[in-house]
Amino acid sequence: MASFPRPIKAYTSLVLIPVWAALLALPFAGIGGAGRVLLLSLLVVLLGKFIRRGSPSPLAAAQGFLSRLASARPRASSALRSRWAGALLLLVLVILPLGLNDYFRDVMTLTGMYVVLALGLNLVVGQTGLLNLGYVAFYATGAYAYAILSTTLGVSFWPGLAAGAVAAALFALLVGLPTLRLRGDYFAIVTLGLGEITRIVLNNGDAVTGGPNGISNIGRPVVAGYTLHSTLDFYYLILTLAVITVFAMRRLVDSRIGRAWLAIREDAVAAEAMGIDTFRLKLLAFVLGSAWAGLAGVFFAAKMAFVSPESFTFFESVLILCMVVLGGMGSIPGIILAAVLLIVLPELFRDFQDYRMVAFGMALVLMMIFRPQGLLGRIRSSS
């Protein structure tokens, strides 16, 4: 029989975590803001106790009942329901912006772009276990590749989309060949430096990149003679790219290569002992993930018709990494949910936008304590 935990051990986190969060917020938000953070953190901790792994809660009991109910039904029926649910969700996403104004359409477009970016980073961080802190470098590579080709050679959007992905992939290949033999924190430090070096080069390369002034008058996408210009046009474009990305990522994750990536993430030494070429597969994940960053960069450049180094700061890499960690590393639905939350919530609470980094840090710490597998990540079996 399970023994009851001692009171001190059971309620330490209930008291210390909200107090700690309030103390962190005090220098930035004052006494009133710290009090609100204290109440919010207390609520999050209480909710976390219901979803904590192994805790006997009504939510856990309901999840267990639903999982047993789902396992008792045929797998084909489950797959059919999943397809119908996906089709219904896609239909809602197609119809929903028709009743919204340009502001909300723009927020939804930005969310779709970050979904593409986060799913690309998931190949590197979530599937393969490589901590990439300079993902924004490949995002910037795709954006600037299309911007330069469009303004100097007149290349249109669709060839530029492929060119941006190829440019980011080649850049990742050049970086990955000498650095992917590093492990752990060393690779993370290299990628962190890569992101900053890329921004500095873009900022100082006046002759090619325009320096701090950036590049303007970038060509817009053209479909059947129609030039995309409205927020609704770009929303449907990024929705198409996001659907293609989700489909491609699912196929990759379920393939033999995806299972090899998971083996490398869990134990690279054991995977290599079983005959997996760990270096080649790490390089493949790094290049493919960077190619998707290049695609998103081309879309960003075409939508804004302007790029500058200020759009590709370290904070962008942190934001995308937060989506992967909060959603659950390797969980495609979880990453999509995290992207929606991290883009939509700051827009709803614009009065607190100066405290976003504090909020992200608190969210990550709380997730690591109460939900280490992420919002929709799978709980690993202890057996």
Protein Blocks (a to p, Z undefined) as FASTA:
>chain_A
ZZdddfklmmmmmmmmmmmmmmmmmmmnommlmmmmmmmmmmmmmmmmmmgghiacfklm
mmmmmmmmmmmpcfklmmmmmmmmmmmmmmmmmmmmmmpcfklmmmmmmmmmmmmmmmmm
mmmmmmnopacfklmmmmmmmmmmmmmmmmmnopafklmmmmmmmmmmmmmmmmmmmmmm
pghjllmmmmmmmmmmmmmmmmmmmmlnopmnopghiacddeehiacfbfklmmmmmmmm
mmmmmmmmmmmmmmmklmmmmmmmmommlmmmnopafklmmmmmmmmmmmmmmmmmmmmm
mmnopacfklmcfklmmmmmmmmmmnoghiaklmmmmmmmmmmmmmmmmmlmmmmmmmmm
mmmmmmmmmmmnojklccddfZZ
